[in-house]
Amino acid sequence: MSRVPAALGLLVLARVLGLPCAAAQPPTEIVVSIVAGTGNPGFEAGFRDLAAAYRKQHPDVRVLLEGKGNGYGVGYSTWLNTQMASGAPRPDIVSGNYVQEYAHYLNFDYYAGQLNPYTGRRMDEGIDFDFYRTINSRGERMTLSTQMVKVMWFYNAAIFRRLGLKPPRTWDEFLRTCATLRAAGYVPTSLRFNYRFYQWLLEILMDQYTRPYIELIRARPGDWCYEPARDANWRYNPADPFNDATPTVNYARLLAAIRSRAIPYDGPAFIRALDSLKSLGPFVPDDFLVDTPSSDAEAYTLFLNGVAAIHLDTTQLLTHIDADMAGPGAFPWGAFDTPSQVNALVKAPARAVESSGGEYISIVNKNQPRTDRVLDFVDFWFSPAGYQAFVDGQIAAGNFQPSGPIMVRGVTLPPAYRDRFAMVTRRGNAEILLNAMFGFFPPGSRLVNDFRQTLADLVRGRIGSPEAARRIQAMMIEGVAEVAARNRLDESNLAHPERDPSS
């Protein structure tokens, strides 16, 4: 399939043969409106260098960066929804993860095996195509990302050395470490009652019990989304932390399994996960339950000031932690992964919240010639030449803030970044559909607040883990109807998950 518009190809041929050309046409414009580019001078400088490098090869194309919202997507999803509902969206490249159910994104799976002209390799060989597979309810891969992000525990190595502590290897060791820190007068962890606690940690804890349920939600022969190349030879293997990233997930099978309680949220396993979450209650700051927009910054300050000995954050911290603690109060630090729970109900070792970061890129599929042109730019962006220009421009601007290791192959980072990212070991991703209880409910649903309140009551000791599990089980079943409606799945889809939702 051609990626260059026919008119452009004729123009190039005329130039090569020395034939008379038609009157010069205004340059083709590719409009990029993604969250990561807003309010970040380093990113904008890198994008200018990327666009300039592309235009050297394609002087007939102008690439425009138009930022909307801010770096966390506030206002962006509203704007993007409005664009997509207009029927004639202006942008060509967007952060599609904010509006996943738009019907006209390019499905990158169709292009995975196609040659990238800037690398001479398949598209899925030039970028780590499968490290995080973002799909919509139709099973389409509508977003690709360029960087990895992983949740890790950072610790004050000076305090650990003084108390004879080492990074814990099991959850029980972690709790004993926290108890030692508290007895020594330190705040063991900087945790606050926000997404880091009731989303990240609960997902990691729950994941150790839910791994076998992939068998219930994967696409089966005859399903509309079944892909023989991905699914035919797959076998469940809990020893492989990346095993469940391979099969296609049938979203209707997930909802049907939750509603039928084939995936239970009130059984012994989930109760054990809630017990583990609650066990951190004595090892948090006094104002743990006060969640404000500045909670993350306040938690990090506790760690930098040596008040809290352990801090939960992402790999993005690796790029600036040394600069943040420069001065007389600086201390050596280390990092460790969330340790595994050890009990008879555990099905597999702990993984991390190991997700995608950097740029979230979706292509609005307007018409084939334009899609070919836009995809050609994305191919360049995902090549060593393009992404290196993008990185170098940010470094030159003094504001390169990668979320973690680069997933575009062949890109060289300065030693300071390369050495830090060498600390990151991939363990597999716990932030999957089976564990995304907080993220399961649609935005604005009453169930979001009910879920958060139930966990607050658990931590306060107002209810025990069995009662919390009972409430959450009821919420999940109630949420199935809301989620199905949002994803345009009707009763027939849940009764017959093999059917194509679009039909």
Secondary structure, DSSP 8 states (H G I E B T S, - for coil): ---S-HHHHHHHHHHHHT----S----EEEEEE-GGGTT-HHHHHHHHHHHHHHHHH-TTEEEEE---S-TT-TTHHHHHHHHHHTSS-S-SEE-GGGSTT-TTB--GGGGTTSEETTTTEEHHHHBTTTSS-EE-TTS-EEEEEEEEEEEEEEEEHHHHHHHT----SBHHHHHHHHHHHHHTT-EEE---SSHIIIIIIHHHHHHHHHGGGHHHHB--TT-TT--HHHHTT----TT-TTGGGSS-B-HHHHHHHHHTTSS-SSSHHHHHHHHHHHTTGGGS-TTTT---TTHHHHHHHHHHTTSEEEEEEEGGGGGTHHHHT-STT---EEEE---B--STT--S---B-EEEEEEEEEEB---HHHHHHHHHHHHHHTSHHHHHHHHHHHHHTT----SSSB-BTT----HHHHHHHTT-----B--STTT-HHHHS-TT-HHHHHHHHHHHHHHHTSS-HHHHHHHHHHHHHHHHHHHHHHTT--HHHHH-TTS-TT-
